[in-house]
Amino acid sequence: MTPAAECAMQCAYRSGKLAGGAGWLSHPGGLELTRHAIEKAGLSRAARVLDIGCGSGESIRFLLSRGMDAVGVDRGSTLEAGTIPASSRVAASAEQLPFADASMDGVLAECSLSVMRDSRKVLSECARVLRTGGRLIISDLYARNSPRIKAVRELRGACVSGMLVREELESWLLDAGFETVCFEDHSRALCEAAARFLFEHDSVDELWSSGEGMSDLEINAAMKQVRAGYFLLIATRVASCVAKSGK
């Protein structure tokens, strides 16, 4: 991610429309989708699960309530002290996870991979910390009209500029030592979040607000071109080593 895009992401997720009470917008589908993903992935109640880009820790609290050994990683200070045990939250970069090889049964990345500086490096790190047979769960924005992805990628000051393309992502996963076992479209959850935003703000002009330097109208136009959607993907770590990582 470029410095400008990272700045925009910080604005949108930490101080803008996606922060605080608008957490439902940064996690379309909410905990119901998290529950569905965990069950679909077949993770047991005793599983060791890492949540990358865990934000305020909503999913961590949910996983802990199910008896899982869960830990969250985030670069910022958004974790709410007192609501999550200190042992379950770590300030670190997803590109350099502070965990041992093959130490996790599952890794969760909810609407976080697309805003990472180096998504391929993050996937490489996910493969490293997962045991063979471990599950990677990703939910995020994607371009349903992928041939028009350039329209979004050119929004270099916007937090959505790293929007994912399914075919591209699955290729990265294969290179990192994963096999995709499930892909589900959950764009309805994104539509419901947008509808709620419209109801609360009387307009969707600032839905994908990037802070400085980008026109809301320009961003919304690009999002329409790519037919922005939301997906759930589950992959299994199948390789004994990570290949072609970060290239």
Contacts in CASP RR format, 6 or more apart in sequence:
PFRMAT RR
TARGET T0000
AUTHOR 0000-0000-0000
METHOD contacts of the structure
MODEL  1
MTPAAECAMQCAYRSGKLAGGAGWLSHPGGLELTRHAIEKAGLSRAARVL
DIGCGSGESIRFLLSRGMDAVGVDRGSTLEAGTIPASSRVAASAEQLPFA
DASMDGVLAECSLSVMRDSRKVLSECARVLRTGGRLIISDLYARNSPRIK
AVRELRGACVSGMLVREELESWLLDAGFETVCFEDHSRALCEAAARFLFE
HDSVDELWSSGEGMSDLEINAAMKQVRAGYFLLIATRVASCVAKSGK
1 9 0 8 1.000
1 115 0 8 1.000
1 116 0 8 1.000
1 117 0 8 1.000
1 118 0 8 1.000
1 161 0 8 1.000
1 162 0 8 1.000
2 156 0 8 1.000
2 157 0 8 1.000
2 161 0 8 1.000
4 156 0 8 1.000
4 157 0 8 1.000
5 115 0 8 1.000
5 156 0 8 1.000
5 157 0 8 1.000
5 158 0 8 1.000
5 159 0 8 1.000
5 161 0 8 1.000
5 162 0 8 1.000
6 115 0 8 1.000
6 117 0 8 1.000
7 157 0 8 1.000
7 212 0 8 1.000
8 157 0 8 1.000
8 158 0 8 1.000
8 159 0 8 1.000
8 161 0 8 1.000
8 210 0 8 1.000
8 211 0 8 1.000
8 212 0 8 1.000
8 214 0 8 1.000
9 115 0 8 1.000
9 159 0 8 1.000
11 159 0 8 1.000
11 209 0 8 1.000
11 210 0 8 1.000
11 211 0 8 1.000
11 212 0 8 1.000
12 18 0 8 1.000
12 19 0 8 1.000
12 159 0 8 1.000
12 208 0 8 1.000
12 209 0 8 1.000
12 210 0 8 1.000
12 211 0 8 1.000
13 19 0 8 1.000
13 26 0 8 1.000
13 55 0 8 1.000
13 115 0 8 1.000
13 159 0 8 1.000
14 76 0 8 1.000
14 78 0 8 1.000
16 22 0 8 1.000
16 209 0 8 1.000
16 211 0 8 1.000
17 25 0 8 1.000
17 197 0 8 1.000
17 201 0 8 1.000
17 206 0 8 1.000
17 207 0 8 1.000
17 209 0 8 1.000
18 25 0 8 1.000
18 26 0 8 1.000
20 56 0 8 1.000
22 197 0 8 1.000
23 56 0 8 1.000
23 58 0 8 1.000
24 30 0 8 1.000
24 193 0 8 1.000
24 196 0 8 1.000
25 193 0 8 1.000
25 196 0 8 1.000
25 197 0 8 1.000
25 207 0 8 1.000
26 111 0 8 1.000
27 33 0 8 1.000
27 58 0 8 1.000
27 59 0 8 1.000
27 110 0 8 1.000
27 111 0 8 1.000
28 111 0 8 1.000
28 139 0 8 1.000
28 186 0 8 1.000
28 189 0 8 1.000
28 190 0 8 1.000
28 192 0 8 1.000
28 193 0 8 1.000
28 230 0 8 1.000
29 186 0 8 1.000
29 189 0 8 1.000
29 192 0 8 1.000
29 193 0 8 1.000
30 189 0 8 1.000
31 58 0 8 1.000
31 59 0 8 1.000
31 62 0 8 1.000
33 139 0 8 1.000
33 186 0 8 1.000
33 189 0 8 1.000
33 232 0 8 1.000
34 59 0 8 1.000
34 62 0 8 1.000
34 63 0 8 1.000
34 108 0 8 1.000
34 110 0 8 1.000
35 62 0 8 1.000
36 232 0 8 1.000
37 108 0 8 1.000
37 137 0 8 1.000
37 139 0 8 1.000
37 232 0 8 1.000
37 234 0 8 1.000
38 49 0 8 1.000
38 63 0 8 1.000
38 66 0 8 1.000
38 137 0 8 1.000
40 182 0 8 1.000
40 232 0 8 1.000
40 234 0 8 1.000
41 106 0 8 1.000
41 135 0 8 1.000
41 137 0 8 1.000
41 182 0 8 1.000
41 234 0 8 1.000
42 135 0 8 1.000
43 49 0 8 1.000
43 68 0 8 1.000
43 105 0 8 1.000
43 106 0 8 1.000
43 135 0 8 1.000
44 105 0 8 1.000
45 66 0 8 1.000
45 67 0 8 1.000
45 68 0 8 1.000
46 67 0 8 1.000
46 68 0 8 1.000
46 69 0 8 1.000
47 68 0 8 1.000
47 69 0 8 1.000
47 105 0 8 1.000
47 106 0 8 1.000
48 68 0 8 1.000
48 69 0 8 1.000
48 70 0 8 1.000
48 71 0 8 1.000
48 103 0 8 1.000
48 104 0 8 1.000
48 105 0 8 1.000
48 106 0 8 1.000
49 63 0 8 1.000
49 68 0 8 1.000
49 69 0 8 1.000
49 70 0 8 1.000
49 71 0 8 1.000
49 104 0 8 1.000
49 105 0 8 1.000
49 106 0 8 1.000
49 107 0 8 1.000
49 108 0 8 1.000
50 70 0 8 1.000
50 71 0 8 1.000
50 72 0 8 1.000
50 73 0 8 1.000
50 97 0 8 1.000
50 99 0 8 1.000
50 104 0 8 1.000
50 106 0 8 1.000
50 107 0 8 1.000
50 108 0 8 1.000
50 129 0 8 1.000
51 57 0 8 1.000
51 59 0 8 1.000
51 60 0 8 1.000
51 63 0 8 1.000
51 70 0 8 1.000
51 71 0 8 1.000
51 72 0 8 1.000
51 73 0 8 1.000
51 107 0 8 1.000
51 108 0 8 1.000
51 109 0 8 1.000
51 110 0 8 1.000
52 72 0 8 1.000
52 73 0 8 1.000
52 94 0 8 1.000
52 97 0 8 1.000
52 107 0 8 1.000
52 108 0 8 1.000
52 109 0 8 1.000
52 112 0 8 1.000
52 113 0 8 1.000
52 122 0 8 1.000
52 126 0 8 1.000
53 72 0 8 1.000
53 73 0 8 1.000
53 74 0 8 1.000
53 75 0 8 1.000
53 94 0 8 1.000
53 109 0 8 1.000
53 110 0 8 1.000
53 112 0 8 1.000
54 60 0 8 1.000
54 72 0 8 1.000
54 73 0 8 1.000
54 74 0 8 1.000
54 79 0 8 1.000
54 89 0 8 1.000
55 74 0 8 1.000
55 76 0 8 1.000
55 78 0 8 1.000
55 79 0 8 1.000
56 78 0 8 1.000
56 79 0 8 1.000
56 80 0 8 1.000
57 72 0 8 1.000
57 78 0 8 1.000
57 79 0 8 1.000
57 80 0 8 1.000
57 83 0 8 1.000
57 84 0 8 1.000
57 89 0 8 1.000
59 108 0 8 1.000
59 110 0 8 1.000
60 70 0 8 1.000
60 71 0 8 1.000
60 72 0 8 1.000
60 84 0 8 1.000
60 88 0 8 1.000
60 89 0 8 1.000
61 83 0 8 1.000
61 84 0 8 1.000
63 70 0 8 1.000
63 108 0 8 1.000
64 70 0 8 1.000
64 84 0 8 1.000
64 85 0 8 1.000
64 88 0 8 1.000
70 88 0 8 1.000
71 87 0 8 1.000
71 88 0 8 1.000
71 89 0 8 1.000
71 90 0 8 1.000
72 79 0 8 1.000
72 88 0 8 1.000
72 89 0 8 1.000
72 90 0 8 1.000
73 90 0 8 1.000
73 91 0 8 1.000
73 92 0 8 1.000
73 94 0 8 1.000
73 97 0 8 1.000
73 98 0 8 1.000
74 89 0 8 1.000
74 91 0 8 1.000
74 92 0 8 1.000
75 91 0 8 1.000
75 92 0 8 1.000
75 93 0 8 1.000
75 94 0 8 1.000
76 91 0 8 1.000
77 91 0 8 1.000
79 89 0 8 1.000
79 91 0 8 1.000
90 98 0 8 1.000
92 98 0 8 1.000
94 109 0 8 1.000
94 112 0 8 1.000
94 116 0 8 1.000
94 122 0 8 1.000
94 125 0 8 1.000
95 116 0 8 1.000
95 117 0 8 1.000
95 118 0 8 1.000
95 121 0 8 1.000
95 122 0 8 1.000
95 125 0 8 1.000
96 125 0 8 1.000
97 125 0 8 1.000
97 126 0 8 1.000
97 128 0 8 1.000
97 129 0 8 1.000
99 129 0 8 1.000
100 129 0 8 1.000
101 128 0 8 1.000
101 129 0 8 1.000
102 128 0 8 1.000
102 129 0 8 1.000
102 130 0 8 1.000
102 131 0 8 1.000
102 132 0 8 1.000
103 129 0 8 1.000
103 131 0 8 1.000
104 129 0 8 1.000
104 130 0 8 1.000
104 131 0 8 1.000
104 134 0 8 1.000
105 130 0 8 1.000
105 131 0 8 1.000
105 134 0 8 1.000
105 135 0 8 1.000
106 130 0 8 1.000
106 134 0 8 1.000
106 135 0 8 1.000
106 136 0 8 1.000
106 137 0 8 1.000
107 126 0 8 1.000
107 129 0 8 1.000
107 130 0 8 1.000
107 135 0 8 1.000
107 136 0 8 1.000
107 137 0 8 1.000
108 137 0 8 1.000
109 122 0 8 1.000
109 126 0 8 1.000
109 136 0 8 1.000
109 137 0 8 1.000
109 138 0 8 1.000
109 139 0 8 1.000
109 140 0 8 1.000
110 137 0 8 1.000
110 138 0 8 1.000
110 139 0 8 1.000
110 140 0 8 1.000
111 139 0 8 1.000
111 140 0 8 1.000
111 141 0 8 1.000
112 140 0 8 1.000
113 119 0 8 1.000
113 122 0 8 1.000
113 123 0 8 1.000
113 138 0 8 1.000
113 140 0 8 1.000
113 164 0 8 1.000
114 140 0 8 1.000
114 141 0 8 1.000
114 160 0 8 1.000
114 162 0 8 1.000
114 163 0 8 1.000
114 164 0 8 1.000
115 159 0 8 1.000
115 162 0 8 1.000
116 122 0 8 1.000
118 246 0 8 1.000
119 162 0 8 1.000
119 164 0 8 1.000
119 172 0 8 1.000
120 172 0 8 1.000
120 175 0 8 1.000
120 176 0 8 1.000
120 245 0 8 1.000
120 246 0 8 1.000
120 247 0 8 1.000
121 245 0 8 1.000
121 246 0 8 1.000
123 136 0 8 1.000
123 172 0 8 1.000
123 173 0 8 1.000
123 176 0 8 1.000
123 178 0 8 1.000
123 245 0 8 1.000
124 176 0 8 1.000
124 242 0 8 1.000
124 245 0 8 1.000
124 246 0 8 1.000
126 136 0 8 1.000
126 176 0 8 1.000
126 237 0 8 1.000
127 136 0 8 1.000
127 176 0 8 1.000
127 177 0 8 1.000
127 178 0 8 1.000
127 237 0 8 1.000
127 239 0 8 1.000
127 242 0 8 1.000
127 245 0 8 1.000
128 242 0 8 1.000
130 136 0 8 1.000
130 237 0 8 1.000
131 237 0 8 1.000
132 237 0 8 1.000
132 238 0 8 1.000
132 239 0 8 1.000
132 240 0 8 1.000
133 236 0 8 1.000
133 237 0 8 1.000
133 238 0 8 1.000
134 236 0 8 1.000
134 237 0 8 1.000
135 234 0 8 1.000
135 235 0 8 1.000
135 236 0 8 1.000
135 237 0 8 1.000
136 173 0 8 1.000
136 178 0 8 1.000
136 234 0 8 1.000
136 235 0 8 1.000
136 236 0 8 1.000
136 237 0 8 1.000
137 232 0 8 1.000
137 233 0 8 1.000
137 234 0 8 1.000
138 169 0 8 1.000
138 231 0 8 1.000
138 232 0 8 1.000
138 233 0 8 1.000
138 234 0 8 1.000
138 235 0 8 1.000
139 186 0 8 1.000
139 230 0 8 1.000
139 231 0 8 1.000
139 232 0 8 1.000
139 233 0 8 1.000
140 164 0 8 1.000
140 230 0 8 1.000
140 231 0 8 1.000
141 160 0 8 1.000
141 163 0 8 1.000
141 164 0 8 1.000
141 190 0 8 1.000
141 228 0 8 1.000
141 229 0 8 1.000
141 230 0 8 1.000
142 163 0 8 1.000
142 164 0 8 1.000
142 165 0 8 1.000
142 166 0 8 1.000
142 169 0 8 1.000
142 228 0 8 1.000
142 229 0 8 1.000
142 230 0 8 1.000
142 231 0 8 1.000
143 149 0 8 1.000
143 152 0 8 1.000
143 163 0 8 1.000
143 164 0 8 1.000
143 165 0 8 1.000
143 226 0 8 1.000
143 227 0 8 1.000
143 228 0 8 1.000
143 229 0 8 1.000
144 185 0 8 1.000
144 187 0 8 1.000
144 226 0 8 1.000
144 227 0 8 1.000
144 228 0 8 1.000
144 229 0 8 1.000
145 225 0 8 1.000
145 226 0 8 1.000
145 227 0 8 1.000
146 165 0 8 1.000
146 166 0 8 1.000
146 167 0 8 1.000
146 226 0 8 1.000
148 225 0 8 1.000
148 226 0 8 1.000
149 163 0 8 1.000
149 165 0 8 1.000
149 226 0 8 1.000
151 221 0 8 1.000
151 222 0 8 1.000
151 225 0 8 1.000
151 226 0 8 1.000
152 158 0 8 1.000
152 160 0 8 1.000
152 161 0 8 1.000
152 162 0 8 1.000
152 163 0 8 1.000
152 222 0 8 1.000
152 223 0 8 1.000
152 225 0 8 1.000
152 226 0 8 1.000
152 228 0 8 1.000
153 161 0 8 1.000
153 162 0 8 1.000
153 163 0 8 1.000
154 161 0 8 1.000
154 222 0 8 1.000
155 161 0 8 1.000
155 210 0 8 1.000
155 214 0 8 1.000
155 218 0 8 1.000
155 219 0 8 1.000
155 222 0 8 1.000
157 210 0 8 1.000
157 213 0 8 1.000
157 214 0 8 1.000
158 208 0 8 1.000
158 210 0 8 1.000
158 214 0 8 1.000
158 219 0 8 1.000
159 208 0 8 1.000
159 210 0 8 1.000
160 208 0 8 1.000
160 210 0 8 1.000
160 219 0 8 1.000
160 222 0 8 1.000
160 223 0 8 1.000
160 228 0 8 1.000
163 226 0 8 1.000
163 228 0 8 1.000
164 231 0 8 1.000
166 183 0 8 1.000
166 231 0 8 1.000
169 233 0 8 1.000
170 180 0 8 1.000
170 183 0 8 1.000
170 233 0 8 1.000
173 179 0 8 1.000
173 180 0 8 1.000
173 235 0 8 1.000
174 180 0 8 1.000
175 243 0 8 1.000
175 244 0 8 1.000
175 245 0 8 1.000
175 247 0 8 1.000
176 239 0 8 1.000
176 242 0 8 1.000
176 243 0 8 1.000
176 244 0 8 1.000
176 245 0 8 1.000
177 237 0 8 1.000
177 238 0 8 1.000
177 239 0 8 1.000
177 242 0 8 1.000
177 243 0 8 1.000
178 235 0 8 1.000
178 236 0 8 1.000
178 237 0 8 1.000
178 238 0 8 1.000
178 239 0 8 1.000
179 235 0 8 1.000
179 236 0 8 1.000
179 238 0 8 1.000
180 233 0 8 1.000
180 234 0 8 1.000
180 235 0 8 1.000
181 234 0 8 1.000
181 235 0 8 1.000
181 236 0 8 1.000
182 232 0 8 1.000
182 233 0 8 1.000
182 234 0 8 1.000
183 231 0 8 1.000
183 232 0 8 1.000
183 233 0 8 1.000
184 231 0 8 1.000
184 232 0 8 1.000
184 233 0 8 1.000
185 229 0 8 1.000
185 230 0 8 1.000
185 231 0 8 1.000
186 230 0 8 1.000
186 231 0 8 1.000
186 232 0 8 1.000
187 229 0 8 1.000
187 230 0 8 1.000
187 231 0 8 1.000
189 230 0 8 1.000
190 228 0 8 1.000
190 229 0 8 1.000
190 230 0 8 1.000
194 204 0 8 1.000
194 207 0 8 1.000
197 204 0 8 1.000
197 207 0 8 1.000
198 204 0 8 1.000
204 220 0 8 1.000
205 216 0 8 1.000
205 217 0 8 1.000
205 220 0 8 1.000
206 216 0 8 1.000
207 216 0 8 1.000
207 220 0 8 1.000
208 216 0 8 1.000
208 219 0 8 1.000
208 220 0 8 1.000
208 223 0 8 1.000
209 216 0 8 1.000
209 219 0 8 1.000
210 219 0 8 1.000
END
